[in-house]
């Protein structure tokens, strides 16, 4: 059977948080479409299992804690050294944090959430852009935000703040990097039953999916990691060649439509 169109053929991508959830699904899809991928994560054993299951010809792993800028810089350098270029940065690493009232908020948790989600994204954008500008690569930088970057729904305050911050990083970076032909966008998913989310809320996949579906605007489909990976594929590919500074909400219209109270 003839292979489908390879939308990322010859391109190189770094995916932070690529060992599980959205990052894993995206790594698999990018490789299917011809990309060579560096998975960057702190979950060493899990990441190596993903690499083994995909095949080492087109994907490898690099330990990277995105709160440490030096590790982010070294991961980007590793990708360039191994594959000679960097066309795509998908800054996807993130944490949800703990739920609870603002009145009892732990500021250490706040700081940690900002460090991973917002500062980590800023570091990824910075170091990917430095390579792309130096090598004159018309690259694509993508960040995972959240529907909480548009609304302030049910997520913890630190998470909401961090995701609003990612949107600010994307818009500011897109303004500066546009002159170099570099596109910067983000994806804002509705809730997904990823391992991180299930662990954070203390519920299994079925329970999380049922809760999200009940509160969703769009019925008949359950949002999953593959849907976000497909959005990332679009933004990474030449099909989105004139799209930048956008927040692509993959939320079934939830953030744009006033729904009646149940």
Helices and strands as residue ranges (DSSP letters): E 12-16, H 21-32, E 36-41, H 44-54, E 59-63, H 69-83, E 88-91, G 102-104, H 107-113, I 114-119, H 120-134, E 140-144, G 147-149, H 157-177, G 178-180, E 183-189, H 195-201, H 205-215, H 225-236, G 238-240, E 247-250
